[in-house]
Amino acid sequence: MQHSVAVNKKYTTLSCTMSIEMRAFAENLKRERLSSGMTQQQMADALRIPLRTYRTYESISTTSRAPDLEMVVKIAKVLETTTDELLGAK
């Protein structure tokens, strides 16, 4: 029983950390898109993805769908920024 409690605490910490990182990504993505003067629809078109999918990338809810690494690279190219900037890497 103690082992399962430790696993649950570890999972909760990991989940919380991922939520914070996703929030940072979503905020950075929106900031960069607005700085570039693009709409969400223009981003979705440039990335060749549905608007609904793009909107989930800018969403800061814990149920948001995270883009894969390949998509993060594509987003950075479209926005003429770096993946580090989008991901909040220091």
C-alpha positions in Angstrom: 0.0 0.0 0.0 2.8 2.5 0.8 4.4 1.8 -2.6 1.2 2.8 -4.5 1.0 6.0 -2.5 4.6 6.9 -3.5 3.8 6.1 -7.1 0.7 8.3 -7.0 2.7 11.2 -5.5 5.3 10.8 -8.1 2.7 10.8 -10.9 1.0 13.9 -9.4 4.3 15.7 -9.4 5.1 14.7 -12.9 1.6 15.7 -14.1 1.9 19.1 -12.4 5.3 19.7 -13.9 4.0 18.8 -17.4 1.0 21.1 -16.9 3.3 24.0 -16.0 5.4 23.4 -19.0 2.4 23.1 -21.3 1.1 26.4 -19.9 4.4 28.1 -20.7 4.4 26.6 -24.2 0.8 27.7 -24.8 1.5 31.2 -23.6 4.8 31.5 -25.6 3.1 30.2 -28.7 0.3 32.7 -28.4 2.7 35.6 -27.7 4.9 34.7 -30.7 1.8 34.3 -33.0 0.4 37.6 -32.0 3.8 39.3 -32.4 4.0 37.9 -36.0 0.5 39.3 -36.7 -0.9 35.9 -37.6 -4.4 34.6 -36.8 -5.0 31.1 -35.4 -6.5 30.2 -38.8 -3.4 31.4 -40.6 -1.2 29.3 -38.3 -3.3 26.2 -38.9 -3.2 26.8 -42.6 0.6 27.3 -42.6 1.0 24.1 -40.5 -1.6 22.2 -42.6 -3.6 21.1 -39.6 -7.2 21.7 -38.6 -7.9 24.9 -36.7 -9.3 22.9 -33.8 -5.9 21.1 -33.4 -4.0 24.4 -33.5 -6.3 25.9 -30.9 -5.6 23.1 -28.5 -1.9 24.0 -28.7 -2.7 27.5 -27.4 -5.0 26.2 -24.8 -3.7 26.2 -21.2 -6.1 23.6 -19.9 -4.6 20.4 -18.4 -6.4 18.4 -21.1 -4.7 20.2 -23.9 -3.1 18.2 -26.7 0.6 18.8 -26.9 2.2 19.0 -30.3 4.9 16.5 -31.0 8.5 17.6 -31.5 8.3 17.7 -35.3 5.3 20.0 -35.0 7.1 22.3 -32.5 9.9 22.6 -35.1 7.4 23.5 -37.8 5.7 26.1 -35.6 9.1 27.7 -34.8 9.9 27.9 -38.5 6.5 29.5 -39.4 6.9 32.0 -36.6 10.6 32.6 -37.4 11.6 31.9 -33.8 13.4 29.1 -32.0 12.1 26.0 -30.3 13.8 27.1 -27.2 11.8 30.3 -27.2 8.5 28.4 -27.7 9.4 25.8 -25.0 10.7 28.4 -22.6 14.1 26.9 -22.4 16.6 28.9 -20.5 
